[in-house]
Amino acid sequence: MSTNLNTLASDAQQGDQEALEEIVRQIQDRVHHLAMRMLVNPEDALEATQEILILVITKLSTFRGDSAFQTWVYRVAANYLLSEKK
Protein backbone atom coordinates (compact mmCIF):
# COMPACT_ATOMS: atom_id res chain seq x y z
CA MET A 1 0.00 0.00 0.00
CA SER A 2 2.70 2.53 0.93
CA THR A 3 4.60 1.87 -2.30
CA ASN A 4 1.41 2.66 -4.16
CA LEU A 5 0.95 5.80 -2.06
CA ASN A 6 4.57 6.80 -2.68
CA THR A 7 4.02 6.45 -6.43
CA LEU A 8 0.77 8.39 -6.23
CA ALA A 9 2.49 11.12 -4.22
CA SER A 10 5.21 11.42 -6.83
CA ASP A 11 2.62 11.57 -9.62
CA ALA A 12 0.57 14.16 -7.72
CA GLN A 13 3.67 16.30 -7.19
CA GLN A 14 4.05 16.30 -10.98
CA GLY A 15 0.51 17.66 -11.34
CA ASP A 16 -1.53 14.46 -11.75
CA GLN A 17 -4.98 15.43 -10.41
CA GLU A 18 -6.29 11.84 -10.43
CA ALA A 19 -3.33 10.72 -8.32
CA LEU A 20 -4.10 13.48 -5.81
CA GLU A 21 -7.75 12.43 -5.61
CA GLU A 22 -6.71 8.80 -5.10
CA ILE A 23 -4.35 9.81 -2.28
CA VAL A 24 -7.20 11.57 -0.50
CA ARG A 25 -9.46 8.52 -0.95
CA GLN A 26 -6.79 6.18 0.43
CA ILE A 27 -5.78 8.23 3.47
CA GLN A 28 -9.02 9.88 4.63
CA ASP A 29 -10.29 6.94 6.73
CA ARG A 30 -6.94 6.48 8.49
CA VAL A 31 -6.66 10.21 9.17
CA HIS A 32 -10.21 10.28 10.54
CA HIS A 33 -9.52 7.24 12.75
CA LEU A 34 -6.46 8.98 14.21
CA ALA A 35 -8.44 12.19 14.74
CA MET A 36 -11.18 10.26 16.57
CA ARG A 37 -8.61 8.59 18.84
CA MET A 38 -6.99 11.89 19.73
CA LEU A 39 -9.98 14.24 19.86
CA VAL A 40 -12.81 11.84 20.87
CA ASN A 41 -15.58 14.26 19.79
CA PRO A 42 -16.92 13.09 16.38
CA GLU A 43 -17.60 16.64 15.13
CA ASP A 44 -14.13 17.83 16.12
CA ALA A 45 -12.59 14.75 14.50
CA LEU A 46 -14.47 15.32 11.25
CA GLU A 47 -13.43 18.97 11.11
CA ALA A 48 -9.83 18.06 11.92
CA THR A 49 -9.85 15.38 9.22
CA GLN A 50 -10.86 17.98 6.62
CA GLU A 51 -8.17 20.38 7.82
CA ILE A 52 -5.52 17.64 7.75
CA LEU A 53 -6.47 16.57 4.23
CA ILE A 54 -6.17 20.20 3.10
CA LEU A 55 -2.75 20.37 4.79
CA VAL A 56 -1.61 17.18 3.05
CA ILE A 57 -2.70 18.55 -0.33
CA THR A 58 -1.16 21.99 0.16
CA LYS A 59 2.08 20.68 1.69
CA LEU A 60 2.51 17.76 -0.74
CA SER A 61 5.40 19.56 -2.43
CA THR A 62 7.38 19.27 0.84
CA PHE A 63 7.22 15.45 0.81
CA ARG A 64 10.75 14.37 -0.14
CA GLY A 65 10.33 10.61 -0.04
CA ASP A 66 12.75 10.11 2.86
CA SER A 67 10.07 7.95 4.51
CA ALA A 68 6.93 6.19 3.34
CA PHE A 69 4.22 8.64 2.29
CA GLN A 70 1.87 7.14 4.90
CA THR A 71 4.44 7.95 7.60
CA TRP A 72 4.65 11.55 6.37
CA VAL A 73 0.84 11.84 6.40
CA TYR A 74 0.78 10.45 9.95
CA ARG A 75 3.30 13.10 11.09
CA VAL A 76 1.33 15.91 9.43
CA ALA A 77 -1.87 14.63 11.08
CA ALA A 78 -0.32 14.05 14.50
CA ASN A 79 1.30 17.50 14.54
CA TYR A 80 -1.98 19.15 13.60
CA LEU A 81 -3.96 17.15 16.18
CA LEU A 82 -1.47 17.81 18.96
CA SER A 83 -1.64 21.55 18.30
CA GLU A 84 -5.45 21.39 18.27
CA LYS A 85 -5.57 19.65 21.66
CA LYS A 86 -3.66 22.49 23.33
Backbone as a ProteinNet text record, in pm:
[ID]
protein_1_A
[PRIMARY]
MSTNLNTLASDAQQGDQEALEEIVRQIQDRVHHLAMRMLVNPEDALEATQEILILVITKLSTFRGDSAFQTWVYRVAANYLLSEKK
[TERTIARY]
83.5	0	87.3	190.3	270.2	348.9	391.9	460.2	364.7	241.4	140.8	120.1	110.9	94.9	217.7	335.5	456.7	455	412.3	402.1	297.2	183.1	77.3	124.8	198.3	248.8	342.6	429.3	521	444	344.5	262.2	186.7	131.9	57.4	149	272.1	367.4	398.8	381.5	404.8	279.3	171.7	51.5	-62.1	-48.7	-153.4	-270.9	-380	-498	-563	-569.3	-629.2	-549.3	-417.3	-332.8	-362.2	-379.1	-409.5	-543.5	-643	-774.7	-766.9	-686.5	-671.2	-600	-502.4	-434.7	-537	-619.1	-720	-812.8	-857.5	-945.5	-877.3	-749.3	-679.2	-644.6	-623.3	-578.3	-689	-803.1	-902	-953.7	-978.6	-1029.4	-926.3	-799.3	-694.1	-673.8	-680.5	-666.3	-783	-903.7	-1021.5	-1012	-966.9	-952.1	-854.4	-743.6	-645.8	-706.9	-780.5	-844.5	-945.7	-1021.4	-1117.9	-1046.8	-935.8	-861.4	-807.3	-764.1	-699.4	-798	-905.8	-997.9	-1126.9	-1163.6	-1281.4	-1413.4	-1433.6	-1558.1	-1569	-1677.2	-1691.7	-1692.6	-1756.5	-1760.1	-1621.3	-1549.3	-1413.1	-1323.5	-1340.1	-1258.7	-1286.1	-1411.7	-1447.4	-1388.2	-1399.8	-1342.7	-1190.4	-1128.2	-982.5	-939.1	-1016.8	-984.8	-981.7	-1081.9	-1086.5	-965.3	-931.6	-816.6	-686	-673.2	-551.7	-540.5	-650.7	-647.4	-606.8	-656.1	-616.5	-466.7	-418.6	-274.9	-191.9	-234	-161	-154.5	-266.4	-270	-180.4	-191.2	-115.7	32.8	67.4	208	272.5	200.6	250.7	387.9	411.6	540.5	657.5	629.3	737.6	771.9	691.4	722.4	842.1	950.7	1075	1096.6	1015.8	1033.1	1136.2	1178.3	1274.7	1212.3	1080.7	1007.5	889.3	814.1	692.8	594.7	517.6	421.9	324	281.2	187.2	247.3	376	443.8	442.5	467.5	464.5	324.8	222.4	84.1	54.9	99.2	77.5	140.9	262.7	330.4	254.4	210.5	132.5	6.6	-62.1	-186.9	-161.1	-62.5	-32.5	6.8	90.9	130.5	10.3	-78.5	-198.4	-284.9	-307.5	-396	-338.2	-208.7	-146.6	-161.2	-147.2	-163.5	-309.2	-402.9	-545.2	-586.4	-521.9	-557.4	-514.3	-417.9	-365.8	-465.9
-119.9	0	125.4	131.3	253.5	276.6	168.2	186.5	252.5	206	265.7	412.3	441.6	579.8	663.8	606.5	679.9	714.9	620.1	644.6	750.6	739.4	839.2	977.9	983.9	1112.5	1174.6	1093.3	1142.4	1192.8	1116	1157.5	1286.7	1296.3	1416.1	1538.2	1518.7	1629.6	1679.9	1591.6	1629.8	1688	1702.3	1766.2	1672.3	1543.5	1446.4	1459.3	1518.6	1543.4	1413.1	1312.4	1183.8	1116.9	1129.1	1072.3	1141.9	1272.1	1347.7	1303.8	1287.2	1243	1102.7	1016.2	879.6	880.6	967.4	981.2	1015.2	1115.4	1157.1	1040	968.4	851.7	747.9	723.6	618.3	658.2	784.9	823	876.2	917	987.6	904.7	775.7	694.1	679.9	661.6	648.4	779.5	889.3	1020.7	1043.1	1009.3	1027.5	938.9	815.3	723.9	782.6	835.9	898.1	1020	1100.3	1218.8	1178.4	1073.1	1025.7	979.6	907.5	859.2	974.8	1079.9	1189.3	1295	1315.8	1423.7	1374.9	1250.1	1184.3	1237.4	1366.9	1425.8	1405.7	1338.1	1309.5	1434.2	1541.1	1663.7	1725.9	1730.2	1783.5	1698.3	1566.5	1475.3	1493.9	1512.4	1532.2	1663.2	1767.8	1896.9	1887.5	1822.1	1806.4	1724.7	1620.8	1538	1624	1709.5	1797.7	1890.7	1947	2037.8	1964.7	1843	1764.2	1729.1	1689.5	1656.7	1779.4	1895.5	2019.7	2043.7	2021.5	2037.1	1942.3	1816.8	1717.6	1763.2	1810.5	1855	1976.9	2074.7	2198.7	2183.5	2088	2067.6	1951.4	1893.6	1776.2	1801.5	1923.9	1955.5	1939.8	1940.6	1927.5	1780.8	1686.5	1544.5	1509.7	1464.7	1436.9	1289	1203.7	1060.8	996.4	1067.7	1010.6	897.2	899.7	794.9	755.9	656.3	619.3	736.2	754.1	864	855.1	733.1	714.5	765.2	745.9	795.5	948.3	1008.6	1154.7	1208.3	1143	1184.1	1172.9	1064.6	1045.3	1159.3	1201	1309.7	1441.2	1468.9	1591.2	1589.5	1475.4	1463.1	1474.7	1402.7	1404.8	1545.5	1613	1749.9	1842.4	1831	1914.7	1883.6	1755.4	1715.3	1754.7	1740.7	1780.7	1930.5	2009.3	2154.5	2190	2114	2139.1	2105.4	2006.5	1965.1	2066.9	2150.9	2248.7	2357.3
0	0	0	86.2	93.4	-35	-103	-230.5	-328.7	-330.5	-416.2	-379	-250.7	-206	-242.1	-230.8	-268	-416.3	-498.8	-642.5	-671.5	-605.6	-623.2	-580.8	-470.4	-422.5	-525.2	-580.9	-683.3	-805.1	-848	-962.3	-931.7	-810.7	-771.5	-766.9	-722.2	-718.8	-860.2	-958.2	-1098	-1162.5	-1083	-1133.5	-1171.9	-1141.4	-1175.1	-1078.3	-1124.4	-1040.7	-994.4	-1081.4	-1043.3	-932.4	-937.7	-832	-699.3	-702.7	-581.3	-522.6	-608	-560.9	-501	-561.5	-509.8	-375	-358	-228.2	-121.3	-147.9	-49.8	-17.4	-119.5	-95.4	-6.2	-32.2	42.9	186	212.1	346.7	436	380.8	463.5	580.4	561.6	672.6	784.2	747.1	849.2	924.9	852.1	916.8	1012.5	968	1053.8	1178.4	1161.1	1275.1	1378	1331.4	1421.3	1490.7	1415.5	1473.7	1580.7	1556.5	1656.8	1783.3	1766.9	1883.5	1966.3	1900.6	1973.4	2022.6	1949.3	1985.7	2050.7	2029.1	2086.7	2028.9	2027.8	1979	1827.5	1781.6	1637.8	1548.9	1593.6	1512.7	1501.7	1613.4	1611.7	1521.9	1529.8	1449.7	1300.6	1264.8	1124.7	1071.7	1151.1	1111.4	1099.6	1195.5	1192.5	1071	1038.2	921.6	795.7	779.5	662.5	659.9	774.1	781.8	749.5	799.7	774.9	627.1	565.5	422.8	340.2	378.5	309.6	328.7	451.6	478.7	392.9	385	305.3	159.2	107.3	-32.7	-53.2	34.8	15.7	47.6	131	169.2	93.6	-1.2	-73.9	-136	-179.5	-242.6	-145.8	-14.5	83.6	112.8	61.5	80.7	-6.6	58.2	-13.7	-40.7	18.8	-3.6	87.1	191.7	286.4	367.4	380.5	451	362.9	407.4	334	339.5	234.2	229.2	345.3	378.8	489.6	621.1	640.5	760.2	762.4	647.5	637	668.7	613.5	640.2	789.6	851.4	995.3	1075.1	1037.8	1109.1	1091.7	968.6	943.4	1030.6	1031.2	1107.7	1258.2	1306.3	1449.8	1495.2	1417.8	1454.4	1459.1	1362.1	1360.4	1482.5	1507.7	1618.1	1753.6	1770.3	1896.4	1919	1813.7	1830.3	1856.8	1803.9	1827.3	1971	2028.9	2165.5	2269.9	2236.6	2333.2	2362.2
[MASK]
++++++++++++++++++++++++++++++++++++++++++++++++++++++++++++++++++++++++++++++++++++++

